[in-house]
Amino acid sequence: MVGESLIGCRLLQSDNARDVSGLLPQAFFVSILLVALAVMGRGAIDTNARLYQSQVLQATSALDAARDSVQIESVTPRSPAEDLIIVLRNDGKRDVVNWTAVDLIVIYSTATGTATESLQHTNGSASAGLWAPNAGVGSDLYEPGILNLDETIELRAHLSAAPQSGSNGRVMLTLDGGATFSHTFTFP
């Protein structure tokens, strides 16, 4: 009897072992499925977060453009031919304080073709490839040196090459907030 009960236990153990061994592949498959679902869910959350960030950046850019509204009132070529006098008016809601962060690009025709020149700001006098305030801010009664709402300023830009007489030029101005403004003019 003792032998029969031991054999019965071994048979019972081997049957349970078969049942458990049949469950291992299924449990492995279920665990892989759960991990895959967790990763996919996390990817969807990341995608939604990135989409939200993109929408926030677009809205912020639109608000910055509305706040930063500097009009290029005029561009007048002066003698020597490489000099330009650019008059700006602040029509926006934000003051222009950091002139070193302002990008000034001029596209114009020369005797050899089209030139696109990114002029650098200087606090001194403008020489080839540079621009500087030509005079103080017009009617600058409030915060001297800062272009406040409804104030104007005159900039002097000096091009690196002589422009083609009678050709059109284009001035593009980008403020530190990213808002860009342009003005087309004609060289005499």
Buried (B, 14 or more C-beta within 10 A) or exposed (E): EEEEEEEEEEEEEEEEEEEEEEEEEEEEEEEEEEEEEEEEEEEEEEEEEEEEEEEEEEEEEEEBBEBBBBBBEBBEBEEEBBBBBBBBBBEBEBBBEEBEEBBBBBBBBBEEEEBEBEBEBBEEEBEEBBBBBBEEBBEBEEEEEBBBEEBBBBBBBBBBBBBBEEEEBBBBBBBBBEBEBEBEBEBE
